[in-house]
Amino acid sequence: MNFDKMKQQLLERKLDLVKAEMGELPYQTFEFITTGCEKDVLVLDKKTVISFYRDGLQVDSYGVRQELIRRLGNTETALPECLYISPTKDFVVEKYVPSYRITPEYVKGHQENATHIGRSIGRFLRQLHMESKQGLDLKTGFEQDARNDMEEGIKLLETKLSESEMSQVMDFLNLYYTISASIQTCVVHGDFHYNNILWDENTRRLGVIDFNEGGIEDPALDFMYMCYYPEEFRHAVFEEYGSKDSSLHERSQMYDRIYGLYDMIETIQNNPRKPDFQKGYLRFFEKR
């Protein structure tokens, strides 16, 4: 069975789940996204987003993320609004956030708006990171999770990397563990990736979606992908953010390298959702 047919059958099963609870949902166009780690996403007519959780929706965790979104509701940023939670915990329905994904390519193609978009991102992250942790039972412990994962991961990397390369990996991890021990944590988005930050050209408004990885972590985690953007744009983000933390950018690149290690490890583990080994290799070893 080819991939397209499997995806079509998966879509039909997901629609049957919705139909059983909500009846027929009329639509003209749809986009079905299956590349996420924990859920598949269906976008109907760019108005409605239905997220199907593969292992079932964790209602308590989802509720905490919704509380965070509620607290951020007075910002200039468009955020996802929950419309329906399935009693069976199979899916949630949210209001679509209209926008284009703010990829590095999008920024390069819209230089006239790049500084304005960058400042909007900086303002959002500043408010998010200043949000009180009080009453938000968000996950924490990225550094400890990395330690645990790398215990097995290092053994796998040793089957692919040279002795010299493994020495670089170990030196890097030891440096990261040392630095992370003294970092002051805050509320973070946790997955501030191109696919989750959006720009509405009509309203000139930022949109942010998918708070599933929200947590109490190093603020640098939310700047991880900034190294892929043009320097002028990145400067606008950091300038508007206004942090006195001079190591913020350097630490953000450390997180990107950690995910390069994860990419390599999970490729060795035959995770079909990961890029090839070489991409993870370059993400860790390539200097930017």
KOLZA-80663 format. One line per 4 residues: number of its first residue (from 1); their letters; for each residue y, x, z of C-alpha. Coordinates in nm, 3 decimals. Layout:
# residues N
NUM> a> Y/X/Z  ...
//
This chain:
# residues 288
1> mnfd> 0.000/0.000/0.000  0.338/0.149/-0.097  0.630/0.186/0.143  0.843/-0.089/-0.015
5> kmkq> 0.565/-0.345/0.016  0.500/-0.246/0.379  0.872/-0.280/0.454  0.879/-0.624/0.288
9> qlle> 0.585/-0.742/0.496  0.749/-0.608/0.811  1.069/-0.794/0.722  0.879/-1.120/0.672
13> rkld> 0.712/-1.084/1.012  1.049/-1.021/1.177  1.205/-1.325/1.008  0.913/-1.539/1.127
17> lvka> 0.995/-1.437/1.487  1.355/-1.550/1.442  1.258/-1.871/1.264  1.020/-1.969/1.546
21> emge> 1.307/-1.961/1.798  1.621/-2.034/1.600  1.506/-2.215/1.288  1.598/-2.107/0.936
25> lpyq> 1.891/-1.865/0.910  2.059/-1.913/0.572  2.190/-1.593/0.413  2.282/-1.452/0.074
29> tfef> 2.248/-1.078/0.131  2.066/-0.860/0.382  2.014/-0.499/0.481  1.696/-0.399/0.665
33> ittg> 1.706/-0.069/0.855  1.382/0.077/0.993  1.484/0.436/1.067  1.586/0.389/1.432
37> cekd> 1.377/0.532/1.714  1.329/0.214/1.915  1.422/-0.080/1.695  1.446/-0.223/1.344
41> vlvl> 1.776/-0.382/1.243  1.846/-0.669/1.005  2.204/-0.734/0.886  2.267/-1.077/0.731
45> dkkt> 2.569/-1.129/0.503  2.754/-0.860/0.700  2.814/-1.124/0.967  2.507/-1.116/1.190
49> visf> 2.299/-0.826/1.324  1.947/-0.888/1.453  1.783/-0.602/1.643  1.404/-0.611/1.682
53> yrdg> 1.276/-0.392/1.967  0.938/-0.236/1.891  0.833/-0.212/2.256  1.018/-0.523/2.369
57> lqvd> 1.376/-0.556/2.489  1.444/-0.408/2.832  1.665/-0.692/2.952  1.805/-0.516/3.259
61> sygv> 1.908/-0.207/3.061  2.056/-0.421/2.786  2.254/-0.613/3.047  2.403/-0.291/3.183
65> rqel> 2.510/-0.185/2.835  2.666/-0.526/2.778  2.861/-0.485/3.102  2.992/-0.151/2.974
69> irrl> 3.097/-0.314/2.646  3.266/-0.594/2.841  3.466/-0.339/3.040  3.575/-0.169/2.718
73> gnte> 3.671/-0.499/2.559  4.044/-0.447/2.606  4.051/-0.142/2.379  4.174/-0.139/2.019
77> talp> 3.813/-0.076/1.912  3.585/-0.347/1.770  3.262/-0.365/1.972  2.936/-0.562/1.927
81> ecly> 2.927/-0.909/2.082  2.593/-1.051/2.196  2.525/-1.400/2.056  2.162/-1.458/2.154
85> ispt> 1.880/-1.292/2.349  1.525/-1.393/2.262  1.333/-1.536/2.563  1.029/-1.348/2.429
89> kdfv> 1.230/-1.020/2.443  1.149/-0.956/2.077  1.507/-0.944/1.948  1.877/-0.990/2.014
93> veky> 2.144/-1.129/1.783  2.490/-0.973/1.777  2.811/-1.025/1.585  2.853/-0.781/1.297
97> vpsy> 3.126/-0.518/1.331  3.283/-0.498/0.980  3.348/-0.141/0.869  3.244/0.164/0.669
101> ritp> 3.041/0.434/0.841  3.267/0.726/0.931  3.052/1.001/0.781  3.191/1.349/0.706
105> eyvk> 3.180/1.250/0.338  3.386/0.937/0.409  3.649/1.144/0.590  3.666/1.397/0.304
109> ghqe> 3.717/1.111/0.059  3.993/0.950/0.269  4.207/1.245/0.369  4.519/1.027/0.381
113> nath> 4.370/0.834/0.677  4.166/1.114/0.835  4.413/1.201/1.112  4.467/0.835/1.203
117> igrs> 4.090/0.772/1.221  4.037/1.088/1.424  4.301/0.986/1.676  4.142/0.642/1.711
121> igrf> 3.810/0.810/1.792  3.978/1.040/2.044  4.142/0.746/2.222  3.817/0.551/2.239
125> lrql> 3.620/0.844/2.381  3.895/0.916/2.634  3.881/0.559/2.765  3.500/0.552/2.761
129> hmes> 3.473/0.879/2.954  3.730/0.760/3.210  3.537/0.438/3.272  3.416/0.402/3.630
133> kqgl> 3.045/0.461/3.694  3.061/0.201/3.970  2.816/-0.082/3.907  2.675/0.074/3.590
137> dlkt> 2.310/0.166/3.640  2.303/0.383/3.329  2.040/0.648/3.272  2.112/1.011/3.355
141> gfeq> 1.931/1.342/3.354  1.950/1.466/2.992  1.916/1.826/3.111  1.603/1.750/3.315
145> darn> 1.453/1.551/3.027  1.516/1.848/2.798  1.344/2.081/3.046  1.040/1.854/3.061
149> dmee> 1.021/1.807/2.684  1.059/2.177/2.612  0.763/2.271/2.831  0.530/2.132/2.563
153> gikl> 0.779/2.182/2.281  0.796/2.558/2.328  0.420/2.584/2.283  0.450/2.397/1.953
157> letk> 0.744/2.605/1.834  0.546/2.923/1.901  0.305/2.814/1.626  0.587/2.815/1.370
161> lses> 0.853/3.062/1.480  0.850/3.442/1.499  0.867/3.633/1.826  1.233/3.716/1.755
165> emsq> 1.316/3.352/1.683  1.141/3.236/2.000  1.343/3.489/2.196  1.660/3.326/2.061
169> vmdf> 1.529/2.983/2.157  1.452/3.091/2.514  1.788/3.269/2.557  1.968/2.958/2.430
173> lnly> 1.779/2.719/2.660  1.838/2.938/2.965  2.210/2.949/2.883  2.220/2.571/2.840
177> ytis> 2.040/2.510/3.171  2.283/2.742/3.351  2.595/2.581/3.202  2.474/2.221/3.248
181> asiq> 2.419/2.278/3.621  2.795/2.282/3.683  2.911/2.011/3.440  3.096/1.707/3.572
185> tcvv> 2.932/1.399/3.418  3.086/1.071/3.305  2.997/0.751/3.117  2.897/0.841/2.760
189> hgdf> 2.793/0.651/2.448  2.501/0.888/2.404  2.449/0.842/2.030  2.796/0.887/1.879
193> hynn> 2.646/0.942/1.534  2.793/0.867/1.190  2.592/0.545/1.170  2.744/0.414/1.492
197> ilwd> 3.114/0.484/1.439  3.285/0.265/1.180  3.621/0.211/1.014  3.759/-0.123/0.895
201> entr> 3.991/-0.042/0.605  4.151/-0.388/0.611  4.257/-0.383/0.975  4.266/0.000/1.012
205> rlgv> 4.053/-0.046/1.320  3.774/0.164/1.468  3.436/0.003/1.537  3.161/0.140/1.764
209> idfn> 2.806/0.002/1.780  2.465/0.073/1.935  2.516/0.163/2.301  2.139/0.190/2.357
213> eggi> 2.165/0.556/2.460  2.457/0.498/2.697  2.432/0.707/3.012  2.599/0.924/3.275
217> edpa> 2.601/1.266/3.112  2.811/1.561/2.997  3.108/1.424/2.794  3.038/1.693/2.533
221> ldfm> 2.730/1.495/2.426  2.957/1.242/2.250  3.122/1.519/2.046  2.792/1.659/1.918
225> ymcy> 2.844/1.559/1.553  3.209/1.668/1.532  3.105/2.010/1.401  3.006/1.847/1.071
229> ypee> 3.354/1.704/1.006  3.656/1.874/0.843  3.854/2.089/1.087  4.172/1.880/1.060
233> frha> 3.984/1.563/1.151  3.803/1.731/1.438  4.135/1.867/1.567  4.286/1.515/1.567
237> vfee> 3.992/1.384/1.772  4.014/1.654/2.037  4.395/1.653/2.049  4.408/1.275/2.108
241> ygsk> 4.126/1.299/2.360  4.344/1.544/2.551  4.079/1.720/2.758  4.172/2.027/2.960
245> dssl> 3.808/2.134/2.934  3.832/2.433/2.698  3.454/2.459/2.655  3.405/2.099/2.538
249> hers> 3.363/2.184/2.169  3.133/2.480/2.238  2.911/2.267/2.463  2.900/1.989/2.202
253> qmyd> 2.750/2.238/1.956  2.487/2.329/2.214  2.368/1.967/2.213  2.346/1.971/1.835
257> riyg> 2.126/2.280/1.856  1.906/2.111/2.119  1.850/1.825/1.876  1.762/2.085/1.613
261> lydm> 1.481/2.194/1.846  1.373/1.831/1.887  1.372/1.788/1.508  1.142/2.089/1.468
265> ieti> 0.912/1.987/1.753  0.876/1.625/1.646  0.814/1.729/1.286  0.523/1.945/1.409
269> qnnp> 0.403/1.636/1.597  0.408/1.448/1.262  0.679/1.203/1.365  0.750/1.018/1.036
273> rkpd> 1.107/0.937/1.142  1.210/1.302/1.158  1.343/1.521/0.875  1.140/1.816/0.751
277> fqkg> 1.098/2.123/0.972  1.349/2.326/0.772  1.635/2.087/0.850  1.569/2.119/1.221
281> ylrf> 1.541/2.496/1.181  1.881/2.518/1.012  2.033/2.283/1.269  1.935/2.524/1.545
285> fekr> 1.973/2.865/1.382  2.252/2.813/1.130  2.595/2.918/1.254  2.874/2.664/1.201
//
